[in-house]
Amino acid sequence: MDLDCKDRHAACLFKETFCDGGGSLKIWKRNCPSRGGDNRSSVEGITGRVFSFSKGAFQDVLENNYESLHVLNVERNGNIIYTYKGDKGHIFFGLYDCKTRQNEHLYTFEKDLQVVSCSVNSERTLLAASLAQSTKEGRRNELQPGSKCLTLLVEIHPINNVKVLKAVDSYIWVQFLYPYVESHPLSENHLLLISEEKYIEKYHIQVTQEDGNRVVIKNSGHLSRDRIAEDFVWAQWDMSEQRLYYIDLKKSRSILKCIQFYADESFKLMFEAPLDISLSDSGFKLVNFGCDCRQGQEKLSKHLTLCVFTNHTGHSKTFTAALGSAGTHVTKGITFLNLDYYVAVYLPGHFFHLLNIQHPDLICHSLFQAGNNEMIDMLPHSPLQSLSGCLVLDCCSGKLYRALLNQSYLLWFLWNTCLDCEKMAALHCVLSCGRGLRVLEGQIIQWVSENVSACHSFDLIQEFIIASSYWSVYPETSNVDKLLPYSSVLTWNTDIPGITLVTEDIELPLMKVHTFKGYWEKLNSNLEYVKYTKPHLHYNNSVVRREWHNLISEEKTGKRRSTAYVRNILDDAIKVISNLEARNLEPRLTPLLQEEDKHQRLLMGLMVSELRDHLLRHLQGVEKKKIEQMVLDYVSKLLDLICRILETIWRKHNLHSSVLHFKGHGGAAEFAVFHVMTRILEATDSLFLPLPPGFHTLHTILGVHCLPLHNLLHYIDSGLLLLTETAVIRLMKDLDNTKKNEKLKFSIIGRLPPLIGQKICRLWDHPMSSNIISRNHVTQLLQNYKKQPWNSVIDKSSFRVEFLPLNYFIEILTDIESSNQALYAAQGHDNVDAEFVEEAALKHTTMLLGL
């Protein structure tokens, strides 16, 4: 559900979609005051009376004490741990199952204490909780003398023994490790304890079953533990990947370290990387160790805002952003949010940035919003905490959200922004959402068709075709991000207002990677890829371009490649068109994909062949059949997008089938379609992408309608109009032989390849076509002619006209034809002979003399 605001276009880039249906979870909304004293409608989320229980007693207690409800943790499997207080101050622990959407009571602690941290193991048999003395005045000390924090381990299946792990004068945070596969109950659980005294321990907790399903701790008096880290100043827990990041200071130098925990109970130090930041050893900061509100906004502002996001690209980026207007209210502390392919960086009242971490190479693929505009003003102004799975916690209100990019707002932004860099970034943001892609593409195509000339820094059609085709196959295998182009832009030199960017490749010697396994193996390969091989792995059509030109050249000169080779290429093209037609159930308005157009089919088939070989070389471990289908889908998508752009502009201007004939003149609607088709041709030509068969024929027809003859011929000579055999044949048949049309036909025939030109001339009953045919025939006859001694006496009776030079020439042609009769008959010259040449020559001479 969107942010609740009067102007939907001013809504923020987030869409809240958290658990809003199916059974036990209720969503409610309330108004809360915001800056300036006005009442803004808050975002819907989990707060107050949002839970209902299957057991009536729990529901009554919760509804009477909803203000004490507090989200404590979100475990790796998505389950939410929360707590609230009853009438007597007792602490109730509950769990919301994100799969079943049901709530479960875990444990009740019958003392009035404040919960610092809580975690439940994956089997829900053990509960770890850290509790502190309540901060309310007049409360007696419920803890042991000298203790500030009590850390407990509780058997909850069923509720049984309670073990005290720590009773110390410092805060403790707890977190159970979760295995990657939850297929069977574990005999040993592992619990992290993080102390405010700057050490982290790992407890090994063995469990056993008694009396059926009763789970108890084995040897609870002697739990073994390992010291994981100590003397750190900052630590972050990566719940989804089960990694611990922390910073320790060595000789006043900040060293970032990472420990990976594995399902086999082991853990390893993965890497060490020096950081170019200054930290004080007196500070202490935790990130993502549960939903802890103790480190509130005032305390957060005293320490560096630092957050690690997992990304395999192998880049280090430093962004420097200008703040908004001086009159804007300043809220200290920057918020980082993990949004799948993006990281949101947010400073209320000043800026909101969406950093593209999937493709971080160019700054234009990230979206930067600055100042005190409506979008930034609608975002929450309280500290936010980014959790796993795109979950976001509002630390002040206790609301929990699932943050997603709002497609509706991004589309509106796409239509209304003026900067090229923002158009580029918004386009990629929208396509990365991936929800309802075909409908989404239809809306983008509408924007593209009306703004084909609006961007000066990049080709809008190129960018849309490449980016959309990339995102259409990316979900099938994530490894294609290194092998397929995702943008038509290779460099970006235009400044982005208010942003300075410095990019550095991560040097392998500086990052001491101690072991390569899983993600870390991929990270290492990507670092190597960025450093050494990046330009060579992205697919491009350079090989296709060279091979296609070779095939066309051979065709013009009459040479023939292996029949099987050409047939295989054309078969691949047939598969692409079949795949494309199978996905399109609606009838097309434009006459595309209906004609042969061998040249485009060759280009299409060559692209399939080369792209398939490229992916087979580099996608190790992916079966060949899947790669072949991916290639067909990718090339089909390119063609489909072009067809849909043309369909959109055709429908917008309401063109009819009468346009498909050469007779008549073009109006404003036809010229608009011709302009878009010209831009499509320019976009695909530089990338050497195939066009749907029939595109060039339709483009030529519209060109004849819309352009004066000299402009038309200029378009043809410069390659902006490509003459197809189908188009020229239709032109010869549709247009009569008026003086204007004859001039057009002569100009067109003169620009055709010889073989096609001869074929067209045979279809046009005109003296000039006879002249052209005769010239071609004579040229072929005399190519290898060797002069022979001739009888000086010529039989004049065999000629219709007594003209010695012509008679002599025709006799030579007749003799050559007689000696090569079988050859020329096989080449289709049986209807053109010396007599035909003689007649054409006499007619042409008569015309020249005006007789």
N, C-alpha and C positions, 0 to 999 in steps of 0.2 A: 504494500500500500504506500502511496506517495505521502510526502509531507503535506500536512493540512494547511493550505494557504489559499488566499483568495485568487491570486494570479498563478495559474499553473505554470506559466513560463518562468516565474521567479523561483520555482521549487528547486531545491538543491540537487546535486548530482546523485544523491543516494535514494534508494528505494528500500523501504523497510518491509521485509517479507517474513518476519519471524513467527512461525508456529501459529498461524491464524485460522486454523480449522481443525475439524475432526476431534471432537470429544472433549477432553478435560481442560484444555487451556483456554482461558477467556482473556480477550484483549479489551482494555478500556482506555479512555482518553480523558485527560483533565487539562484545564488551563493553568498556566503558571506565569508569573511575572517575568519579564525579560528586561534588557537594558532600556533605559529611558522611561520606565514605569508603565509601558503599555502592556496590554495582555495579548500575547501571541498564543495561538493554538499549538501545543507541543506535539512532538512526534509520537505516534502510537507505539507502545512497546510494553515490556513487562514491568509493571510497577504496581504497588498496592495490591488490590484484590484481583490478582490475575490467575491464581491457582484454585482449582476445585478438586476435592479429594473424593475418592469412592467411599471413604468412611466418613459419616456425617460429623463425628466428633472433631476430626481434624479440620474439616471445612469450617465449622462454627468457630473454632479457636483462631483460624487464620483470618476470617472475615472480621473478627473483633479486634485483631492485632495487626492489621495489614501494614500499618506504618512502620513496623519493625522488620518487615520483610527485606532480606538482603541477599543478593546473589554472591556466592563465595567462590565458585570455581566452575569452569567448563572443562570436562575431561576430554581425553583424546577421541573417544567415541561419540562426542557431542552431548553427553548427558550433563545436565546442569545441577549443581549442588547449591542449595540455598538454605537459609536459616531465618527463623522469626522467633519472637518471644511471646510466651503465654501471659495470662493475667498475673501469675505469681512470679514472673520473671524467669521462668524456666526456658531453656533454649531448646527449640525443636529443629532437628536437621531433616531436610527432605531432598528428594532427587526427582527431577523431571526427565523422563525417558524421551529423547527426541524422536525415536522410531515409533514407539507405541503411543506417544503423546499422553502418557499417564504419569501420575505423581505417586511417589512411594515414600512413606515415612521411614527414616533410617534409625534415628536415635533421639532421645530426649535427655538433656543434661539438666538436672534439677538444682542448678545454682544460677544466680544472676551474674553472668560474666559476659565479656565481649569476645566474639569469635574473631581471631586474627587470620586463621587459615584453616582450610579443610580439604580433604581429598578422600576418594573412595576407590578401592581396587576394582579391576575390571569385572570380577565375579560378584561384586557387591557383598562381600563377606567380611571385609575389614574397613573400618572408618578411622582415619587419622585426623585429629583436630588439635589446633593450638588456640588456647584461650587466655585472655588477659583480664585484669580487674576492670570492672565497669568504670567509666569515666564520670558517671553521674555523682553529684555531691550527696553525701549522707549514706552512701552504700558502704556496708562493712566489707572488710577484706575477706573474700572467699578463698584466697589462695594461701599456700603455706607461707609462714613468715620469711621475708627476704626474697620471695619469688615474685617475679614480674609477669612471667608467662608459664602456663602449664600445657605441656604437649602430651596428648593421650593417644593410645591405640586401642580400639574397641572392637570386640567380636560382635557382629550384628546379624549373624545368620545361624541361629537366632541371637537376639541380644543376650550377651553373656559377660565374660570377663572384661575388665578395663585395666590396661597396663599404662603406667606413667613412664613415658620415654624421657621427658625433660621437665624439670621444675627449676627454672633459672631466672636470673635478673636481666634477661634480654629477650626480645621478641624472636619467635621461631615460625618459620613457614614450612609447610609440608606438601609433598607431591608424590603420589604413587606413580611408578613407571608402568607404562602400558605396552604389552607385546604387540607386534605387528599383525599377528593372526590370533584371533580369539576362538580357537577351535575346540579347546578342551580346558578344564580347570587346571590352574598352575599349582604345583606343590610348593612353590616358593614365590613370595611376593617381594618387591623391592620398593623401598620408600626413601625419598630424598628429604633431608632436614637441612634447612638453610637458616643459619643463625645471624642475628644482628651483630654478633661478634666476629663476623667475616670468615666463617668456615662453612663448608657443605659436607654432609655425611650421607652415606648410603647404607640403609639398614636392610639386612637379609632376614625375611620373616617366613619361616617354614610353617605350613598349616597342614592339618590332618582332619579327616572326617571321623566323627564319633556318633554312635546312636543314629545311624541313618544319614541324614543330610546335615547334621550339626557340624559346623566348621570351627575348629579351635586352633589357637596358636600353639605350635609345638616348641617346648623348651622356652617358654616366654620369659624366663628369668635370665636367659643367656642369649640375647640376640646379637649376632655378629654384625659388624659394621666396618665400612671403609671410609677413609678420609679422601674426599674427591678433590677439594680445593680449599685453599685458605689464603688469608691476607688479600682478599680481592676487594675492589671498591665499587664494582658494578657487576650485575649478573642478569642474564635473561634466559628464560626457559622457552624452548620451541616445542610446544605440545604435539603438533602434528608429526614432526620428524624425530621427536625424542632426543633433542640435542640441548646441551647446556653451553651457553656462551658466558664468559666472564673475563674481566680485565684485572690484571694485577700490575703493580708498579715495581719495576726493577731499575734501580738507579735513576729514579724519576722519569722513567720511560714507560709509556703505557703499552702493554702487550695484550692483544685480544687472543684468547684461547678458546678452543671449541672441543667439547667432549661428546662423543657419540655413544649412546646406549643401545645395545643390541638385544634381540629377543632371547639370545642364549645366555643372558645374565651378565655378559661381559660389557666393558666400556673401554674406550680408547681415546686418548688425546689425538684429535684429528689434525689440527694445524695450530700454528702460532703466527700472528701477524702484527707487526708494529703499527701503532696508530699515531698519526700526527696531531694529537690533541693533548691538552694539558689537564690532568686530573689531580685532585688533592687526596691524600691518603686518609684524610679525616672524613671524607664523604662516604655515603653508602646508599646504593640505589638498586632496587630490584624491578624487573620488568617481566610481566606475564606469569608470576608465581601466584596464580589465583586472582580473584577480583578484589584486591585489597584497597580499601579507601583510607587506610591509616596514613599512607603517603599522599596526603591531600595536595591541593594546588599550591598552598604556601610552601609546603616542604619540598614539593617537586621543583619549584622555581629556584631553589638553592643549589640544585645539582644540574649537571649537563643532561640535556634531553638527548638520549642516544637509544637507537633501536636497530636491531639487526634483522634484515629480511633475506630469506633464502633465495638466491638467484644464481643461475649457472652461466651467466653471460660472460663473466670474466672481465668486467670493467669496474673502474673506480670513478665515480662522478662527484664533483663538488659544485653545488649550485649556490650562487649568491643572489638573494632576492631583495629587491627594494620593498620597504614597508609601504602601507597605504597612506592616506592623507594624515596630516599631523593632528587633525581634530578628532580622529577615531579613538574610541576607548580602547586601551591596550590591555589584553589579557595575557599574562605571562605564560610561557610554556607552549611549545610546538607539539601538535598531535600527529602521530604517524599511524596510518591505517593500512592494513594489508588487504588488497582487493584483487586477488588472483593475479592478473597480468599487470596490475598497476599498484603503486604505493601512493596513497594520498598523504600529502603534507599540508597541515592546516594550522593557521594562526588566526584566530577569530578577529574579524575587523580589518585584517591586513591582506592575507592571501590564502588561496586554496590551489594547490598544485597536484596534478595527477601525473606521476612519473611513470613512464612506460618501462617496466623492467623486463618485459618479454623481448622488446627490440629497443634497447637503450642507445643504439649507435648515434642517432641523430636527435637533436633537441626538438625538432619540429614534430616528433611523434609523441611528445608529452604536452599536456595542456596546462597552461599557467593563467590563473585568474587572480588579479590583484585589485587592491582598493576596497572601498566600502560599498560594493554593489549589492543588489538584491540577493543574488545567489549566495554570497558569502554571509550576508546578514541573516539568512534563514537557517544556517547551520547552527548546531548547538554551541553555546558559548562556555560550556563547562568542560573540564578535562575529560577526554575520552581515552579508553584503553582498548587497544587492538588485541583480539583473542584469535584463536585458531578458527578456520572455516569462515572467514569474513565476519566473525562476530565482533561487535563493538559494545563496550560497556560505558555508559554515562556514569562517571564516578560520583557525581553529586546526587543525581536522582535515583541511582540504582537501576535504571532502565537498561535492558539488554536488547540490542538490535542485530539483525543480519544485514549488512550493508552491501548493496549492489548498485552498479551504475544505472542511472535512470535513463532508459532509452528515449523516452518522450522528451525530456529536457534536452538531451544531447542533440536530438533531431531539430528541436526549435533553435538551439544555439547554432547549429550548422546553417540553418536558413538565414540567421540574422547577424552572424559575426562578419566583420569586414577584413580581418587580418588573414593572410594566406596561412601563416603558421597555425592559427587557431582552427581554420577549416581542415587542414591536414590532420591535426591532433584529434579533433572531434570526429572526423571520419573514421579513424582507426579505433577510437574509443567505442563508437557505436557498433562497428563490425565485430569487435572483440567480445561484445555481450553475448552473441550467439543464440539469443532466444528469439524464436520466430523469424529466422534469418531471411526467408523468402519475402515475407511481408515487409520486413525491415528494408531489404534491398529495393523493394518497389518504391518505398518512400525516398530512399537515397537517389534512386534513378530519376525520380521526378525532379529532385533538386539538381542533379547533374545535368539533365536535359535542358533546364532553364538557366543554367549558369556555366555553360561550356567554356565561355571566354572570360569568366570572372576572376580566375587565378592567374597571376603573373609569374609566380615563383616555381610553379610545377604544372604539369598537364593533368587536369582534373579527371578526364576520362581514363588516362593511363593509370593514375593512382587508384581509382575506384576498381578498375578491372583487376589489377594485380593484387590489391589488398583483399578484395572480396573472394577472389579465387583461392588465395592462400588460406583464409579463415574457413573456407568451405571444406578443405581436406585436413586442416591441422588437427582436429580432434581425433582423427583416425590413428595418427602416430605423432607424438611430440617431437620426434627426431627430425621431421621435415623442416623445422625452423631454421636449420643450417643449410638446407639443400634447395629450398624454393625461395624465390624472391618474395618479399612481403611489401616492398615499396618500389615505385619507379624512380625515386630520388636517391642518388648515391651520395650527394653532399648537400649541406645546407649552410650557406654563408650569410643569410639575412639575419640581422639582429632581432631578438625578441625583447620587446620593451620590459625593462625592469629586471632582466635575468642575465646573469653572467655564468658561464659554464666552463669548467676545466675538466677534461677527460684524460685519464691515465690508464694504460693497460696494467693489470696486476702482474708484477714480475714474480715468476715462480720461486726464485731464490729468496725473496722477501717473505713469501708465505711458506713456512716450513710445514709441508703436508707430510704427516707421518705414516699414513696408510691410505691405500686406495681401495674403496669398496662401495658399491652401490652409487649413491649420489656423488660421492667424492671422486669416484672414477670418472663420472661424467663431467664434474667440475674441472678436473685436471685436463680432460680431453678438450673441453671448451676453452680453457686458458691457452692450450696449444693452438687451437683453431683460430682464436682471436689474434694470436701473435704471428702465426706462420701461414696458415692456409686459407684464411677467410675469403679473400677475393676469388678463390678458385672453386669453392664448393657450391656457391649459389648458382643454380641453373640459369643459363642464358641461351639464346637461340643463334649464337654465332656459327656453330657447326651446321645447324639447319639452314641458315642463310647461304652458306657456301655450297652445300649440297644441292639446295633448291636451284640456285643459279646455274649450277652444272647441268642439272636435268633439263632446265628450260633451254639452255644453250645447245645441248645435244638435240633437243627437239627441233630447234630452228634450223640447225645444219643438216638434219636428216639422220643423224647418228642415233643408234638405239642402244640403251643399257640392257642388261639382262632382264628378260621378260618377267621372270620370277621375282626379281628384286622390286621392280615397279609395281607388280601385282600385290606384293605383300604390303607395300606402302599404301596403296589405294584401299586394300582390305582394312587396314587400321583406320583409315578415314571413314569407311563405311560403319565401323564399330562406334566411332565417336558420334556420328550423326544419329545412329540408332539409339545410342545411349541418351543423347540429347532429346530426341523425339519422345522417348519413353518417359522422361521426366516432365514433359510439357503436355498437359492434357487439354489445354485450351487451344482453339483454332487460331492461327496467326493471321493478322491483318495484312502483313507485308509478304511479298512473294520470295521469301528466303528459303534456302535448303531444298529448292525445287528443281534446280538445273544442275547440270554436270559440273561445269567450271573445274576442269581437271587441274589447273594450276593451284587453286586453293585446296583442293583435295590432296594434292601432292604435299603442299606445305603442312596441312593438317596431319597427314600420316607421318611425315618426317619428324614433326614435333613429338608425336606419340612415341616413335621409335627412339629418338635421342633422349627424351625425358625418362623413358623406361630404363634405358641402359644406365643413365646417370643415377637413378635411385637404386637400381640393383647393385651398382658398384659401392654405394655408400651406406645403404640401409641394411646392415648386417642383422641377421636374425629375423627378418620379416619375410614371410613366405611370398614367393613369386606371384601367386595368383592375386594376393592382396595388393601388391605393388601395381600390377597390371590394371586392376580395377581403379586404383587411386589415380593412375595416369589418365585413364579414360574419363573419370569424373572431373579431373582438373581441366583438361582440354575442353571437355563439354561445357564446363562452367564458363570458361573464357568466351566461347561462342554464344552461350545462352545470355550472358550479360549484354553482349553487343546487340543480339536480337531484341532483348527487352528494352534497351535504350531506344532503339529504332521504333519498336512498337509503341512506346510511350509518346514519343514526339509525333508519330503518325496519328495516334488516337487523339492527341491534343488538338491537332489542326484538322481533324476530321477529313482526311484525304480518302478518295474513292478509287475504285479499280480503273477508272478512266485515265488516271495518271500514268498507268503502265503502258500507254501508247505514245508514240513519238509525235503524233499530230497535236496541234494546239500550243498554247503559250503558258508558261508558269506564272502563278500569282504569288502573293506574299507567303501563303501557307507552304507551297512547294519550295520556295526559296529557303524558308526556315528549316525544312527537313533536309534540303540539299546542304545547307551550312553545317548542320549537325553531322551528317554523313561524311562531309569533308574533314571535320575535326576527328571523327572516329578513324578515318583512313590515316590521317597524320599521326594519331596516337599509336595505332597498331603498326604502322610502317617503321617507325624508329625502333620499336621493340621486336619487329619482325614476327608479329603474331598473325595467325590465320584469321580470315574473315569468313562469315557464312557464305556458302555458294549462293550466288544470286545477288550478293551485295553490289558488286561492280556493275552488273547490268542495270540494276535499279538506280545506282548513282549516275550512270551515263545518261539514262533516260531523263532524269531530273536536270542534269547538266545541259542537255540539249534544249529542254524547256526554258531554263532560267538564264542562260548565258548567251550573249552575242557571239557570233562565229569566231571572231578573233580571240575573245576570252576563252571560249570553249577549246580552241586549238592550243592555246597557251596552257590550259589545265592539263590537256592530254600530253603535250610535250614535256611538261615538268613532272609528270607522274602523279598528279592529283586526280586524274581520271584514267582508269585502265580499261581499255577497250576489250570486251569479250566477244567471242564469236556469236553468242546468242544475241547480244545487244546490236551488233552490226547487221546481222541477218534481219532482225526485227525492224531496224531502221530502213533497210533497203525495201522491205515489203510495205511498211506503213506510209512512207513518203513517196509522193508522185515525182515526176521528173520536171518540175518547174525549174527555172533558172537558179533560184535560190537553193532549192533542194539538191540540184545537180552539183552546185558548188560545195555544199556540205558533204555530199557523198564522195565526190572526188577527193576532198581533203581527208576524209576518214580512211578511204581505201589506201591512199598514199602513205598512211601511218601504220598500216597493218603489217605484221610479219609476212614474208613472201608466200608461204604455204597457205595461210588463212586468206591473204589477199586474193590469191588465184581462185580459191573456193568461192569467195564472195562475188568476184567478178562473173563467175559462171552463172550466178543466180540473178544477175542484173542485166536485163536485155537493153543494152545501150551501146551506141557506137564506140564510146570511149572505153567501155569495159572490154569490147572486142579488141580494141587497140592494145590494151594492157595485156590481155591474154596472149595476143600474137607476139608482143615483145618478149614476154616470158618464155613462150615456146621457142622463139628464135634463139634466145639466150641459151637455153638448155641444149638446143641442137648444136650450136656452134662452140660450146665450151671446149670440146676436145677435137674440134675440126682441124684436119691437116689438109692443106691445099694440094689438090691432085691435078695432073694435066687434063684439060678438057678439050673436047672437039669444038673447034671454032664455029662450026655450022650448027645453028640452033633452028629447030623446027618451029617456025612461027605459027603454024596452023594449030598447034596445041595450046596456044595462049589466046585469051579473050581480048587482050589489049596489046597493041604492038608498041611496047615500051622496053627497049633492049635491057637496061639495067635491072628492071624488075623481073623480066623474063629469065635473065641469067641467074638472078638470086633465087627465084622460085625453083628453077631446075636443080640447083645445088641442094636446096632443102628437101626436094622430092627424093633425090638420090640418097641423102642421109637417112631419111625416113624409111626408105626401102631396105637399106642395109641394117637398120636397127628397129624393124617393125615390131618384133616380139617384145623388146625391152620397153618401148614407149607405150605399147598397149597395156602392159602390166602396170605401168605407172599412172594410168588413167588419162593418157593423151590421145585416146582413140577418136575423140570428137574434135580434136584440133589438129589440122594438118596444113600442108603447104597451100592448099587451095583456100583454106580459111584465112591464112595469113595474107594471101594475095588480095582477097576480097576486103579484108580490114584495111590493108594499105591503100587500096584505091579509094575507099570511103573516106579515109582520113585525109588523103590528098585533096579529094574533092571539097571536103569541109574547109581545109586550109585555103584553097583557092577561091572559095565562095561560089563554086559552080553548082 
